[in-house]
Amino acid sequence: IAGLNEMEHQGLSSALIKGIVTSFEKINTIAE
């Protein structure tokens, strides 16, 4: 269960980072 939880946590962090990066890129595009 701990291993599965760790995988979910890593997946969540990865998705979160991708979402932030995508939002940041969109903001930069609008700013220009």
C-alpha positions as a Markdown table, in Angstrom:
| # | Residue | x | y | z |
|---|---|---|---|---|
| 1 | Ile | 0.0 | 0.0 | 0.0 |
| 2 | Ala | 2.9 | 2.4 | 0.9 |
| 3 | Gly | 4.4 | 1.8 | -2.6 |
| 4 | Leu | 1.1 | 2.5 | -4.3 |
| 5 | Asn | 0.6 | 5.6 | -2.2 |
| 6 | Glu | 4.1 | 6.8 | -3.2 |
| 7 | Met | 3.3 | 6.3 | -6.9 |
| 8 | Glu | 0.1 | 8.2 | -6.6 |
| 9 | His | 1.9 | 11.0 | -4.8 |
| 10 | Gln | 4.6 | 11.2 | -7.5 |
| 11 | Gly | 1.9 | 11.2 | -10.2 |
| 12 | Leu | 0.1 | 14.0 | -8.4 |
| 13 | Ser | 3.2 | 16.1 | -8.0 |
| 14 | Ser | 4.1 | 15.5 | -11.7 |
| 15 | Ala | 0.6 | 16.6 | -12.8 |
| 16 | Leu | 0.7 | 19.6 | -10.5 |
| 17 | Ile | 4.1 | 20.7 | -11.9 |
| 18 | Lys | 2.9 | 20.2 | -15.5 |
| 19 | Gly | -0.3 | 22.3 | -14.7 |
| 20 | Ile | 1.8 | 25.1 | -13.2 |
| 21 | Val | 4.2 | 25.1 | -16.1 |
| 22 | Thr | 1.4 | 25.1 | -18.7 |
| 23 | Ser | -0.3 | 28.0 | -16.8 |
| 24 | Phe | 3.0 | 29.9 | -16.6 |
| 25 | Glu | 3.6 | 29.5 | -20.4 |
| 26 | Lys | 0.0 | 30.7 | -21.2 |
| 27 | Ile | 0.6 | 33.8 | -19.0 |
| 28 | Asn | 3.9 | 34.5 | -20.8 |
| 29 | Thr | 2.2 | 34.2 | -24.2 |
| 30 | Ile | -0.6 | 36.6 | -23.1 |
| 31 | Ala | 2.0 | 39.0 | -21.6 |
| 32 | Glu | 3.8 | 39.2 | -24.9 |
